[in-house]
Amino acid sequence: MSPRDWRNQALCRHHDPDEFVPDVCLPAVVEELREVCDHCPVIAICLETALVEERGLPAALRCGVRGGTTPRERAAIHRRSRKPAA
């Protein structure tokens, strides 16, 4: 599936894109956005794309709710993926 194809299937396409990049990630706002993501058929590829695009960036430079995750959560996923297996 090409990047354009999966984005055409994303549920967030029916929302204002700015909604998914709130100025402040307040818990209530994030939960509303996660509800959209939780029902989205392309949540996994959305998260994967975010992780690739943001690779190496600190949480402060990541933005928005993508793949049902906050910038801080994606930074943690990235850190965990870099740790060598024990």
Protein Blocks (a to p, Z undefined) as FASTA:
>chain_A
ZZklmmmmpmklmpcfklmmcfbdcfklmmmmmmmmmmpcklmmmmmmmmmmmgoiafkl
ggcjeehiafklmmmmmmmmmpccZZ
